[in-house]
Amino acid sequence: MSGKYGDLLNKAKQASQKDVKPEKQKDVKPESQEEEKLEKMVNVGAKVSVSHRNHWAAEAKRNGRSMTDVITSALIEAFGLPEE
């Protein structure tokens, strides 16, 4: 892969293979076991360009975060959480 982001992505992939487990193998633990039982989890989708997604995925990996974590944090910061 060559181009504007090609080298950057290759470096991120090499670093992630050494330092970070693949996202599928990560242990995802809810803050509260009760919340997991009460609230069904759903997908949230947004159409973005491939170059943006690749850039954000590389940055997330470099920072040791998942895309889910980054997106959730941004939404909570923008809109907060619903009142219980």
N, C-alpha and C positions, 0 to 999 in steps of 0.2 A: 504494500500500500504506500503510495507516495502522493505528495500534494501538500496543501496547506496544513492539514491536520494529521496527515499520515504518520509522520515521525513522532508527533506528540502522542498519538494513540498507541503506537508501538511501544514507546517508553512506558506509558501507563499500563499497558498489558503486561510487560515484563515485570514492572514493579508490583503489580497486583498479584501475579503468579507467585512471587516470593513472599509477599507480606500479608495478603488478604485471601481468606477463603472465598471461593465462588459464592455468589449470592444465594444460590439454591441450597447450599450447605449451611448457611448461617442459621443459628438458633434464634428464632424470633420468640421472645417472651413478652407477653402483655404485662403492663404495669400491674394490673389486677386480674386475677383469674376469674373473678366475678364478672368483670366487664366483658371478657371473652365469651362467657356463657350467655350473657344477656343480649349482647349486640352482635348481629351478623356482620361480617366483613364483606365489602363489595369493592369492585374496581372503579376507579375514576379515570377517565380517558381524556386526552387532549391531543389534537393534531398539531405537531410541530415539525419543522424541517429536519431532515436526517442530520445535517451538519450541526444544528443546535443540539439535538439529542446526543450525538456522539461527543460533542464538546462537554456537555453537562455530565454525561456518564463518566468521562475521563476525569473530570474535576472531582466528582463525587468519590470515585475510587481512590484518587490521590489523597483525598481528605479522610479516607476510611469510613465513608458514609454510604448508605444505600440511596438510590433515587427516591424510594418511598419515604425515607426519613427526611430528605431535603424538601420534597414536595409537601409532605404533611406539615413540616415546620413552617413553610412559607404560607400555607393556607391558614394555619392557626394564628400566625402573626397578623395576617391580613384581616381575618374575620372572627377570630376567637373560637371558642367552643360553645356549644349550646348549653343553656342552663338546664340543670337536672331537676 
